[in-house]
Amino acid sequence: MTPEDSLRTLSLDYLNLLINGQAFSDVTFSVEGRLVHAHRCILAARSLFFRKFLCGPESPSGPRTGPFAGCRIASSPMGATTGSQVIPVNTVGYEVFLLMLQFLYSGQVSIVPQKHEPRPNCGERSCWHTHCTAAVDLALDTLSAARSFGVEQLALLSQKQLVSMVEKASIEDVMKVLIASRKQDMHQLWTTCSHLVAKSGLRPEILAKHLPIDVVAKIEDLRLKSSVARRSLILHHHHHQHHQMTSNIELEDQKIRRMRRALDSSDVELVKLMVMGEGLNLDESLALHYAVENCSREVVKALLELGAADVNYQAGPNGKSPLHLAAEMVSPDMVAVLLDHHADPNVQTMDGITPLHILRTLTSDFLFKGAIPGLTHIEPNKLRLCLELVQSAAMVISREEGEANNNPSSENMYPHVREDYSSSTSSGNNNMGNLNLDSRMVYLNLGAHQMAGKMNNEGDHDCSSNHNNQNPSTMLYHHHHHSHEY
């Protein structure tokens, strides 16, 4: 094990202490009416503020200042010992407080909302939350909390996150971050935001509606130093260019919205006309990603048959392909149609995760935990089918790559399988690799029902003796069958 692996394991071990809640906990906080259990020794070791508050004169039994100022500490019903006291936190939200504790326990945290997660201040459907108002607000709240609790490393991490966000954020959010950077005395963030506001071309009277007068004066000074004032002499021309740029952006957004409405109504012909007549780029507009998540198998198939979308196009901050999304959704229909159109089961995200990794992790979670986080109504047989399909496709590609290395003149690595394979041909051919993906799904379904019939006739002794010899997909069906018996 490398030193990096050891540190990663140590970080996860400490994080599990926080996740497990009351296990070995000796201090409890109340945030927005919800209890958060923690460990005094870890908080004191990682934060000077918590060390003084929990162990010094500002301990729960002494005077309180900072984020806990004015708070009355109530004893829990379990007793009057220090470990059973509940410390209220009124200056920080529950989500931000948990992010701060996660950083204190593990040394790392992601200050970005979960993708597609509904947020009160983000009305865009299926937003990735990389630079929207919701993402900016969460980073600002985390920065404020880190400064209040004296977690300087988290404050610097929040500043770095905000610097990357404001480059693509709206000008209203940039001005919001500018004010916060001044209040929190974050020089790098102030410099980045002030230059962005100066380059925005907004007139001083408009800036004065959002920023303090002295900040507007500093922006004007910055414009003079960078010769932006000279460009303001041709304000009408600049306004025309800005209006033209805004119009182009709105036009592209309208195209994407029209494309999504067409996909929602299964009108792939309209999408084809938009590609040919309006120059719509299916990859940049994430048409295939959207169809996999929101449309039927037939729509995805028709979209792929247009030949204008890259089935392996990777998008989003993690670089996920449509097959990654289909694997996360545990949708055999989507997995099958993507693989049938040459989707690569070995394509990796920015973190090195392949669709096969996703399905194996989901299978492991189901087998050993009995449930999968985020998938409350998963059908085990569908998960088994997805795993079989992707695993078989990966094996076929690996075998064909080996044959190609041995025979350089070998033909196409991805031979297209005819969809009009008759049932008589498939029943007479025992090589599953020659079946197309739809036929393979039927084969697996039949195999699953046959296995269920066999398992109903077997005793508990036979099931337990053969359990260790089963592959993951067989174990998945086996586990699902017996869960109903108990």
C-alpha positions as CSV (number, residue, x, y, z in Angstrom):
1,M,0.0,0.0,0.0
2,T,1.4,3.4,-1.0
3,P,1.5,6.3,1.4
4,E,-1.3,8.0,-0.6
5,D,-3.5,4.9,-0.1
6,S,-2.8,4.9,3.6
7,L,-3.8,8.5,3.9
8,R,-6.9,8.0,1.9
9,T,-7.9,5.0,4.1
10,L,-7.2,7.1,7.2
11,S,-9.4,9.9,5.9
12,L,-12.3,7.5,5.1
13,D,-12.0,5.9,8.5
14,Y,-12.4,9.2,10.3
15,L,-15.2,10.2,7.9
16,N,-17.1,7.0,8.8
17,L,-17.0,8.1,12.5
18,L,-18.9,11.2,11.5
19,I,-21.3,9.3,9.3
20,N,-22.1,6.7,11.9
21,G,-23.6,9.3,14.1
22,Q,-23.7,8.5,17.8
23,A,-20.9,5.9,17.7
24,F,-18.3,7.0,20.3
25,S,-19.8,10.5,20.1
26,D,-19.2,12.8,23.1
27,V,-20.6,16.1,21.9
28,T,-23.9,17.0,20.1
29,F,-24.8,20.1,18.2
30,S,-28.3,21.2,17.2
31,V,-28.5,22.9,13.8
32,E,-31.8,23.9,12.3
33,G,-33.6,21.5,14.7
34,R,-31.5,18.5,13.7
35,L,-28.9,16.8,15.9
36,V,-25.3,16.4,14.7
37,H,-23.1,14.0,16.8
38,A,-19.3,14.6,16.8
39,H,-16.2,13.8,18.8
40,R,-14.5,16.4,20.9
41,C,-10.9,15.1,20.4
42,I,-11.1,15.3,16.6
43,L,-12.7,18.8,16.6
44,A,-10.1,20.0,19.1
45,A,-7.2,18.5,17.1
46,R,-8.4,20.0,13.8
47,S,-9.7,23.5,14.9
48,L,-8.3,26.0,17.3
49,F,-11.7,27.5,17.8
50,F,-13.3,24.2,18.9
51,R,-10.2,23.5,21.1
52,K,-10.8,26.7,23.0
53,F,-14.6,26.3,23.0
54,L,-14.6,22.6,24.2
55,C,-11.5,22.5,26.4
56,G,-10.7,26.1,27.4
57,P,-12.5,28.9,29.3
58,E,-15.1,29.0,26.5
59,S,-16.1,25.4,27.1
60,P,-19.9,24.6,27.1
61,S,-20.0,25.2,30.8
62,G,-18.3,28.6,30.5
63,P,-19.0,31.9,28.6
64,R,-19.8,31.6,24.9
65,T,-18.6,33.8,22.1
66,G,-18.4,33.6,18.3
67,P,-20.9,31.4,16.5
68,F,-22.2,30.1,19.8
69,A,-22.7,33.5,21.4
70,G,-26.0,34.0,23.1
71,C,-26.9,30.3,22.8
72,R,-28.4,28.4,25.8
73,I,-27.0,24.8,26.1
74,A,-29.7,22.3,26.9
75,S,-29.1,18.9,28.5
76,S,-30.4,15.9,26.6
77,P,-32.8,13.5,28.2
78,M,-30.0,11.0,28.8
79,G,-28.4,13.0,31.7
80,A,-26.5,16.0,32.8
81,T,-23.0,15.1,31.9
82,T,-21.0,17.3,29.5
83,G,-21.1,14.6,26.8
84,S,-24.9,14.6,26.8
85,Q,-25.3,18.4,26.4
86,V,-26.7,19.7,23.2
87,I,-24.9,22.8,21.8
88,P,-27.2,24.9,19.5
89,V,-25.7,26.5,16.4
90,N,-27.8,29.4,15.1
91,T,-25.4,31.1,12.6
92,V,-24.8,28.3,10.2
93,G,-27.2,26.1,8.1
94,Y,-27.3,22.4,8.5
95,E,-25.8,21.6,5.1
96,V,-22.9,24.0,5.5
97,F,-22.2,22.7,9.1
98,L,-22.0,19.2,7.8
99,L,-19.6,20.2,5.0
100,M,-17.4,21.9,7.6
101,L,-17.4,18.8,9.8
102,Q,-16.7,16.6,6.8
103,F,-13.6,18.7,6.1
104,L,-12.4,18.6,9.7
105,Y,-12.8,14.8,9.8
106,S,-11.4,13.8,6.4
107,G,-9.4,16.8,5.2
108,Q,-11.4,17.0,2.0
109,V,-14.8,18.1,0.8
110,S,-16.7,18.9,-2.3
111,I,-18.3,22.4,-2.1
112,V,-20.6,21.8,-5.0
113,P,-24.3,20.7,-4.9
114,Q,-25.1,17.3,-6.3
115,K,-25.9,17.5,-10.0
116,H,-29.5,17.6,-11.0
117,E,-30.4,18.2,-7.3
118,P,-33.4,20.6,-7.0
119,R,-32.2,23.8,-5.3
120,P,-34.5,26.6,-4.1
121,N,-32.4,29.3,-5.9
122,C,-31.8,27.4,-9.2
123,G,-34.8,26.9,-11.5
124,E,-33.0,25.3,-14.4
125,R,-34.0,21.7,-14.9
126,S,-31.2,19.1,-14.8
127,C,-28.6,21.8,-13.8
128,W,-25.1,20.5,-13.2
129,H,-24.6,23.2,-10.5
130,T,-21.1,24.1,-11.6
131,H,-21.5,27.9,-11.6
132,C,-25.2,28.7,-11.1
133,T,-26.6,30.8,-8.3
134,A,-27.2,27.8,-6.0
135,A,-23.5,26.7,-6.4
136,V,-22.2,30.2,-5.7
137,D,-24.5,30.6,-2.6
138,L,-23.3,27.3,-1.1
139,A,-19.6,28.2,-1.6
140,L,-20.2,31.7,0.0
141,D,-22.0,30.2,3.0
142,T,-19.2,27.7,3.4
143,L,-16.6,30.5,3.2
144,S,-18.5,32.5,5.9
145,A,-18.8,29.4,8.2
146,A,-15.1,28.5,7.7
147,R,-14.1,32.1,8.8
148,S,-16.5,32.1,11.7
149,F,-15.2,28.8,13.1
150,G,-11.6,29.6,12.2
151,V,-11.1,26.7,9.7
152,E,-8.7,28.6,7.5
153,Q,-7.9,25.7,5.1
154,L,-11.6,25.4,4.3
155,A,-11.8,29.1,3.7
156,L,-9.0,28.9,1.2
157,L,-10.6,26.0,-0.5
158,S,-13.9,27.9,-0.7
159,Q,-12.1,30.9,-2.2
160,K,-10.4,28.7,-4.8
161,Q,-13.8,27.2,-5.7
162,L,-15.4,30.6,-6.0
163,V,-12.5,31.9,-8.2
164,S,-13.3,29.1,-10.7
165,M,-17.0,29.7,-10.5
166,V,-17.1,33.4,-11.1
167,E,-15.4,33.0,-14.5
168,K,-18.7,31.6,-15.8
169,A,-21.2,32.9,-13.3
170,S,-23.7,35.7,-14.0
171,I,-22.6,39.3,-13.3
172,E,-25.2,39.5,-10.5
173,D,-23.5,36.6,-8.7
174,V,-20.0,38.0,-9.4
175,M,-21.0,41.3,-7.6
176,K,-22.4,39.2,-4.8
177,V,-19.1,37.4,-4.4
178,L,-17.2,40.7,-4.7
179,I,-19.0,42.1,-1.7
180,A,-18.4,38.8,0.3
181,S,-14.7,38.8,-0.6
182,R,-14.4,42.4,0.7
183,K,-16.1,41.4,4.0
184,Q,-14.0,38.2,4.4
185,D,-10.8,40.0,3.3
186,M,-10.1,37.4,0.5
187,H,-7.6,39.3,-1.7
188,Q,-7.4,36.8,-4.6
189,L,-11.2,36.6,-4.8
190,W,-11.5,40.4,-4.7
191,T,-9.0,40.9,-7.5
192,T,-10.7,38.3,-9.8
193,C,-14.2,39.7,-9.2
194,S,-13.3,43.4,-9.5
195,H,-11.6,42.8,-12.9
196,L,-14.7,40.8,-14.1
197,V,-17.0,43.6,-13.0
198,A,-14.8,46.2,-14.6
199,K,-14.8,44.3,-17.9
200,S,-18.6,43.9,-17.8
201,G,-19.2,47.4,-19.3
202,L,-22.0,48.2,-16.8
203,R,-22.4,51.9,-16.2
204,P,-21.6,53.3,-12.7
205,E,-25.2,54.2,-12.0
206,I,-26.1,50.5,-12.6
207,L,-23.3,49.3,-10.4
208,A,-24.4,51.7,-7.7
209,K,-27.6,49.7,-7.4
210,H,-25.8,46.6,-6.4
211,L,-22.5,47.7,-4.8
212,P,-21.5,50.2,-2.2
213,I,-20.4,53.6,-3.5
214,D,-16.7,53.1,-2.4
215,V,-16.6,49.8,-4.3
216,V,-18.0,51.5,-7.4
217,A,-15.3,54.1,-7.1
218,K,-12.6,51.4,-7.0
219,I,-14.1,49.7,-10.0
220,E,-13.9,53.0,-11.9
221,D,-10.3,53.5,-10.9
222,L,-9.5,50.0,-12.1
223,R,-11.2,50.8,-15.5
224,L,-9.1,53.9,-15.9
225,K,-5.9,52.0,-15.1
226,S,-6.8,49.3,-17.6
227,S,-8.0,51.8,-20.3
228,V,-11.5,50.5,-20.0
229,A,-12.8,54.1,-19.8
230,R,-11.5,54.7,-23.3
231,R,-13.7,51.9,-24.6
232,S,-16.7,53.4,-22.8
233,L,-16.5,56.4,-25.3
234,I,-17.9,54.0,-27.9
235,L,-20.5,52.7,-25.5
236,H,-23.2,52.5,-28.3
237,H,-21.0,50.2,-30.4
238,H,-20.0,48.1,-27.3
239,H,-23.7,47.9,-26.3
240,H,-24.5,46.7,-29.8
241,Q,-21.8,44.0,-29.6
242,H,-23.0,43.0,-26.2
243,H,-26.5,42.8,-27.4
244,Q,-25.4,40.7,-30.4
245,M,-23.5,38.3,-28.1
246,T,-26.5,38.0,-25.8
247,S,-28.8,37.3,-28.8
248,N,-26.5,34.5,-30.0
249,I,-26.5,32.9,-26.6
250,E,-30.3,33.2,-26.3
251,L,-30.6,31.7,-29.8
252,E,-28.5,28.7,-28.8
253,D,-30.5,28.2,-25.6
254,Q,-33.7,28.3,-27.6
255,K,-32.4,25.6,-30.0
256,I,-31.6,23.4,-27.0
257,R,-35.0,23.9,-25.5
258,R,-36.7,23.2,-28.8
259,M,-34.6,20.1,-29.2
260,R,-35.5,18.8,-25.7
261,R,-39.2,19.5,-26.4
262,A,-38.9,17.5,-29.6
263,L,-37.2,14.6,-27.8
264,D,-39.9,14.7,-25.1
265,S,-42.5,14.3,-27.7
266,S,-40.5,11.6,-29.6
267,D,-40.2,13.9,-32.7
268,V,-36.7,12.8,-33.8
269,E,-37.4,14.1,-37.3
270,L,-37.6,17.7,-36.0
271,V,-34.2,17.2,-34.3
272,K,-32.9,15.9,-37.7
273,L,-34.2,19.1,-39.4
274,M,-32.5,21.2,-36.7
275,V,-29.2,19.5,-37.3
276,M,-29.3,19.9,-41.0
277,G,-31.0,23.3,-41.3
278,E,-29.9,25.1,-38.2
279,G,-26.5,23.6,-37.5
280,L,-27.5,22.1,-34.1
281,N,-24.6,20.3,-32.5
282,L,-26.1,17.2,-30.8
283,D,-22.9,16.6,-28.7
284,E,-22.5,20.2,-27.4
285,S,-26.2,20.4,-26.6
286,L,-26.0,17.0,-24.7
287,A,-28.9,15.6,-26.8
288,L,-27.9,11.9,-26.2
289,H,-27.3,12.5,-22.5
290,Y,-30.7,14.1,-22.2
291,A,-32.5,11.4,-24.2
292,V,-30.9,8.6,-22.1
293,E,-32.1,10.2,-18.8
294,N,-35.6,11.4,-19.9
295,C,-36.8,9.6,-23.1
296,S,-37.6,6.1,-24.3
297,R,-35.3,3.5,-25.8
298,E,-36.9,4.1,-29.2
299,V,-36.0,7.8,-29.1
300,V,-32.4,7.1,-28.1
301,K,-32.1,4.5,-30.9
302,A,-33.6,6.9,-33.5
303,L,-31.3,9.7,-32.3
304,L,-28.2,7.4,-32.7
305,E,-29.3,6.3,-36.1
306,L,-29.1,10.0,-37.3
307,G,-25.3,9.5,-37.2
308,A,-24.8,13.1,-35.8
309,A,-24.2,12.2,-32.2
310,D,-21.1,10.6,-30.7
311,V,-22.2,7.7,-28.5
312,N,-19.1,8.0,-26.4
313,Y,-19.2,11.8,-25.9
314,Q,-18.2,12.8,-22.4
315,A,-19.8,15.7,-20.6
316,G,-20.2,17.4,-17.3
317,P,-17.5,18.0,-14.6
318,N,-16.8,14.3,-14.3
319,G,-16.8,13.5,-18.0
320,K,-19.6,10.9,-18.1
321,S,-20.7,9.2,-21.3
322,P,-24.3,8.2,-22.0
323,L,-23.4,4.7,-21.0
324,H,-22.3,5.9,-17.6
325,L,-25.7,7.5,-17.1
326,A,-27.5,4.3,-18.3
327,A,-25.5,2.3,-15.9
328,E,-26.3,4.6,-13.0
329,M,-30.0,4.4,-13.9
330,V,-29.8,0.6,-14.1
331,S,-31.7,0.6,-17.4
332,P,-31.1,-2.6,-19.5
333,D,-32.9,-1.0,-22.4
334,M,-30.7,2.0,-22.5
335,V,-27.5,-0.1,-21.9
336,A,-28.5,-2.4,-24.7
337,V,-29.2,0.2,-27.4
338,L,-26.0,2.2,-26.6
339,L,-23.8,-1.0,-26.7
340,D,-25.6,-2.0,-30.0
341,H,-24.4,1.4,-31.4
342,H,-20.8,0.8,-30.4
343,A,-20.7,2.5,-27.0
344,D,-17.4,1.8,-25.3
345,P,-17.9,-0.1,-22.0
346,N,-14.3,0.8,-21.0
347,V,-14.6,4.6,-21.4
348,Q,-13.4,6.4,-18.2
349,T,-14.5,9.5,-16.4
350,M,-12.1,12.1,-15.1
351,D,-11.9,9.9,-12.0
352,G,-11.1,6.8,-14.0
353,I,-14.5,5.2,-13.5
354,T,-16.0,3.0,-16.3
355,P,-19.6,1.9,-16.7
356,L,-18.5,-1.6,-15.6
357,H,-17.1,-0.1,-12.4
358,I,-20.5,1.6,-11.7
359,L,-22.5,-1.6,-12.1
360,R,-20.1,-3.7,-10.1
361,T,-20.3,-1.2,-7.2
362,L,-24.1,-1.2,-7.3
363,T,-24.1,-5.0,-7.3
364,S,-21.8,-5.1,-4.3
365,D,-23.9,-2.5,-2.4
366,F,-27.0,-4.6,-3.1
367,L,-25.5,-7.9,-2.1
368,F,-23.8,-6.8,1.1
369,K,-26.0,-3.9,2.2
370,G,-29.4,-5.0,0.8
371,A,-30.0,-1.5,-0.7
372,I,-28.4,1.0,-3.0
373,P,-28.2,4.7,-2.0
374,G,-30.3,6.8,-4.3
375,L,-32.1,3.8,-6.0
376,T,-34.9,2.9,-3.7
377,H,-37.0,0.9,-6.2
378,I,-34.3,-0.9,-8.0
379,E,-35.2,-4.3,-9.6
380,P,-32.4,-6.7,-8.9
381,N,-32.9,-8.6,-12.2
382,K,-32.4,-5.3,-14.2
383,L,-29.2,-4.7,-12.3
384,R,-28.1,-8.3,-13.2
385,L,-29.0,-7.8,-16.9
386,C,-27.0,-4.5,-17.1
387,L,-24.0,-6.1,-15.5
388,E,-24.1,-9.1,-17.9
389,L,-24.5,-6.8,-20.9
390,V,-21.7,-4.4,-20.1
391,Q,-19.4,-7.2,-18.9
392,S,-20.0,-9.3,-22.1
393,A,-19.4,-6.3,-24.3
394,A,-16.1,-5.6,-22.5
395,M,-15.0,-9.2,-22.9
396,V,-15.9,-9.1,-26.7
397,I,-13.9,-6.0,-27.2
398,S,-11.0,-7.4,-25.3
399,R,-11.1,-10.6,-27.3
400,E,-11.3,-8.8,-30.6
401,E,-8.4,-6.5,-29.6
402,G,-6.3,-9.5,-29.0
403,E,-7.3,-11.0,-32.3
404,A,-6.5,-7.7,-34.0
405,N,-3.0,-7.7,-32.5
406,N,-2.4,-11.2,-33.7
407,N,-3.9,-10.4,-37.2
408,P,-3.3,-6.8,-38.3
409,S,-5.5,-7.3,-41.3
410,S,-8.5,-8.1,-39.2
411,E,-11.7,-6.2,-40.0
412,N,-13.9,-3.9,-38.0
413,M,-13.5,-4.2,-34.2
414,Y,-17.2,-3.5,-33.7
415,P,-19.1,-5.7,-36.1
416,H,-22.7,-4.6,-36.3
417,V,-25.0,-7.3,-35.4
418,R,-28.2,-7.8,-37.4
419,E,-31.3,-7.0,-35.5
420,D,-33.5,-9.5,-37.5
421,Y,-31.9,-12.5,-36.0
422,S,-34.6,-15.2,-35.9
423,S,-35.3,-17.1,-32.7
424,S,-34.5,-20.3,-34.5
425,T,-31.0,-19.1,-35.3
426,S,-30.4,-17.9,-31.7
427,S,-31.6,-21.2,-30.2
428,G,-29.3,-23.1,-32.5
429,N,-26.2,-21.1,-31.7
430,N,-24.7,-21.5,-28.2
431,N,-22.2,-18.6,-28.6
432,M,-23.8,-15.7,-26.8
433,G,-21.4,-13.2,-28.3
434,N,-23.1,-13.7,-31.7
435,L,-26.5,-12.5,-30.4
436,N,-27.4,-8.9,-30.7
437,L,-28.0,-7.0,-27.4
438,D,-31.8,-7.2,-27.5
439,S,-31.7,-11.0,-28.1
440,R,-29.1,-11.3,-25.3
441,M,-31.6,-9.6,-22.9
442,V,-34.3,-12.1,-23.8
443,Y,-31.7,-14.9,-23.2
444,L,-30.8,-13.5,-19.8
445,N,-34.5,-13.1,-18.8
446,L,-35.2,-16.7,-19.7
447,G,-32.1,-17.8,-17.8
448,A,-33.2,-15.8,-14.7
449,H,-36.7,-17.5,-14.7
450,Q,-35.1,-20.9,-15.1
451,M,-32.8,-20.2,-12.2
452,A,-35.7,-19.1,-10.1
453,G,-37.5,-22.4,-10.8
454,K,-34.4,-24.3,-9.9
455,M,-33.9,-22.4,-6.7
456,N,-37.5,-23.0,-5.6
457,N,-36.8,-26.8,-5.8
458,E,-33.5,-26.7,-3.9
459,G,-33.1,-26.8,-0.1
460,D,-31.4,-24.2,2.0
461,H,-28.4,-26.5,2.4
462,D,-27.7,-26.6,-1.3
463,C,-28.1,-22.8,-1.6
464,S,-25.6,-22.1,1.1
465,S,-23.1,-24.6,-0.2
466,N,-23.1,-23.2,-3.7
467,H,-23.2,-19.5,-2.8
468,N,-19.5,-18.9,-2.8
469,N,-19.1,-20.3,-6.3
470,Q,-21.6,-17.9,-8.0
471,N,-20.5,-15.0,-10.1
472,P,-21.7,-11.5,-9.0
473,S,-24.7,-11.4,-11.4
474,T,-25.9,-14.9,-10.2
475,M,-25.4,-13.9,-6.6
476,L,-27.5,-10.8,-7.2
477,Y,-30.5,-12.9,-8.4
478,H,-29.9,-15.4,-5.6
479,H,-29.9,-12.6,-3.0
480,H,-33.1,-11.1,-4.3
481,H,-34.9,-14.5,-4.4
482,H,-34.1,-15.3,-0.7
483,S,-34.9,-11.8,0.6
484,H,-38.6,-12.5,0.0
485,E,-38.5,-15.8,1.9
486,Y,-37.5,-14.0,5.1
